Amino acid sequence: MKRTLLILTLLCFWAMTFAQNMKVMLNHKAYCTDKIQPYIEFTFRVGGTTVAYALNEQHRYEADVLINVDVKKNDSVVANIHYILASETFADTIMVGRPDFGDVHNLPIDNGSYFLEFTFQDVNNPNSKIEYLDAITVNFPKDSLCTSGIGLMSDVRSAEPGDLYVKYGFSLTPLFYNYAGDNVYSLPFIMEVYNTEKTFGKGNKFIAKCYIEDNVSHRLATPQSTLSLEVKTAPVALVFGQFNIYSVPSGNYNLVIDIIGEDSVIYHTNRCFFQRSNPNVLSLELQNYAHVNTENTFVDKITDKKVLNDYVACLYPIATNIERDFFDKRMKKIDDESLKKYFYSFWLSRNPIDPEGAWLEYKKQVDFVQQAFGSKLVKGYRTDRGRVYLQYGPPTDIKDTPMDPATYPYQIWHYYHLPDQNNVKFVFWCPAEVTNDYELLHSDKNNELHDPYWQMKLTKRFNQPEDYQQTQPADYFGNQMDKNWRFND
């Protein structure tokens, strides 16, 4: 039976190392059978050197990890995985390497939003236990164009008997952590596209434009970070490619795929976040800024060092990861002239025609967040709300709750549409109560702070739960948190 990926909100549980040293990695994604039965695919991987080994019935040494996953909806368990994942067996405990071991497990599920509660227990070490809470949304539109999540791979080769991660005749080893270290030079990826025949017609073709962009500025990582693939329509059309990332500098990036019809219209866009470590390669901006000439430019008129430092620091919310690294490590060590060159190159790279106009437009926003969120002690752009406002723009709507009877003051910001995600919300709270410095508590924006327990924290001083996994407080008179989160009137 053919399996197809679904469009979904994808959350990944990365490696967690506790005092007991057991290390578990997993990815979870939603799939569907050709009979439109969604299911979640869980990919587990256990560090072979992080678990204990004991003799089994065959008098060989084996490691065993108890895996339990509860899928909950409205506090009820609607599906469950419960089994023991076993390692290879060895004749003695002095085995070389103790290889990692893993498994792929499928769990049928209907469309909807769920909490996932994970428990991992090393059977041979009663003091080793990992518990984790996450969330996932499964949504399969039957008729409109949609795609799977983008799968990043660490290795692609022809499948052989015994391979664990097999699809389409290939062994596709996931890129756990979505992290490409300095020894990684290529980035294979795969994505499935559905309902292309209904959208473009049978026997026709469409274009998958693929590129790597900076996660903050959305500019190309390098001039070569783009690839166009021609794909035939099919019940399940496959976008399968590979990027050379040798010259991609360290930073946070998105791999983006635009689905484009023959009419040149973009029908769908999908993004996948990943991190790159490549300390030996500098970004183009940092390579070139020292050669910039600022004479007779608007930057040349900035003579106050304190003002110059403030202007450079306020760029942080819209800077790339490399540029932020510059702020953190180099800004205080360079002279004023070099700082001017860097400031000018920052805006020149964003608007070569009118860098001053681009700066002045941004400065209006900086002045606004200073007035709205700043103080004499804290600059507006350094506050959480100021940073979010500058990075993503003004929210579409705000629910301000300064006097809920059982919570700290809080605000929920709602963005209808952002470049890489729709229907995004940020929760800010003020545990100090008497200040205006609201802190970011929770968001469903990719790569932002995500805390499933945010409602419990908002009511922490009034509500002491007996169950540490409880995600929602007991109901009370005047409770508006769920209503505000959903932005219901």
Disulfide bonds with the S-S distance in Angstrom:
none
